Amino acid sequence: EDYHVHAPELGWSHKGPFETFDAASIRRGHQVYQQVCASCHGVSRIAYRNLVDVCYTEDEVKLMIEEYTVEDGPNDQGEMFERQAKLFDYMQSP
């Protein structure tokens, strides 16, 4: 007797780890996140660099993050300070 439950075959839109995603859909999803979801939900494990060459160019991401600052430090006096976000910084939670 077969006591195993087998997963059904599903028609996924990708064909495994070597297939690319639909960049336009990812870009739209990011826009929806920024406009709707970001007010309550964070994506603090995603760096701005993760958007480069997936759904935005490097210049587009740099332009996008010009308005953000992040806490950095400590400086020579041992104090934390604010600086402009860079590509390696992680997205901030609300």
Contacts in CASP RR format, 6 or more apart in sequence:
PFRMAT RR
TARGET T0000
AUTHOR 0000-0000-0000
METHOD contacts of the structure
MODEL  1
EDYHVHAPELGWSHKGPFETFDAASIRRGHQVYQQVCASCHGVSRIAYRN
LVDVCYTEDEVKLMIEEYTVEDGPNDQGEMFERQAKLFDYMQSP
13 22 0 8 1.000
14 20 0 8 1.000
14 21 0 8 1.000
21 54 0 8 1.000
23 54 0 8 1.000
23 55 0 8 1.000
24 55 0 8 1.000
26 54 0 8 1.000
26 55 0 8 1.000
27 55 0 8 1.000
27 56 0 8 1.000
30 51 0 8 1.000
30 55 0 8 1.000
33 41 0 8 1.000
33 43 0 8 1.000
38 94 0 8 1.000
39 94 0 8 1.000
40 94 0 8 1.000
41 93 0 8 1.000
41 94 0 8 1.000
42 91 0 8 1.000
42 92 0 8 1.000
42 93 0 8 1.000
42 94 0 8 1.000
43 91 0 8 1.000
43 93 0 8 1.000
44 90 0 8 1.000
44 91 0 8 1.000
44 92 0 8 1.000
44 93 0 8 1.000
45 90 0 8 1.000
46 90 0 8 1.000
46 91 0 8 1.000
47 87 0 8 1.000
47 88 0 8 1.000
47 89 0 8 1.000
47 90 0 8 1.000
47 91 0 8 1.000
48 61 0 8 1.000
48 64 0 8 1.000
48 65 0 8 1.000
48 85 0 8 1.000
48 86 0 8 1.000
48 87 0 8 1.000
48 88 0 8 1.000
48 89 0 8 1.000
48 90 0 8 1.000
48 91 0 8 1.000
49 61 0 8 1.000
49 87 0 8 1.000
49 88 0 8 1.000
51 61 0 8 1.000
51 64 0 8 1.000
52 58 0 8 1.000
52 61 0 8 1.000
52 87 0 8 1.000
56 64 0 8 1.000
58 87 0 8 1.000
61 87 0 8 1.000
62 87 0 8 1.000
65 84 0 8 1.000
65 85 0 8 1.000
65 86 0 8 1.000
65 87 0 8 1.000
65 89 0 8 1.000
66 84 0 8 1.000
68 84 0 8 1.000
68 85 0 8 1.000
68 89 0 8 1.000
68 92 0 8 1.000
69 82 0 8 1.000
69 83 0 8 1.000
69 84 0 8 1.000
69 85 0 8 1.000
70 82 0 8 1.000
70 83 0 8 1.000
70 84 0 8 1.000
70 85 0 8 1.000
70 89 0 8 1.000
70 92 0 8 1.000
71 80 0 8 1.000
71 81 0 8 1.000
71 82 0 8 1.000
72 80 0 8 1.000
72 81 0 8 1.000
72 82 0 8 1.000
72 83 0 8 1.000
73 79 0 8 1.000
73 80 0 8 1.000
73 81 0 8 1.000
74 80 0 8 1.000
75 81 0 8 1.000
END
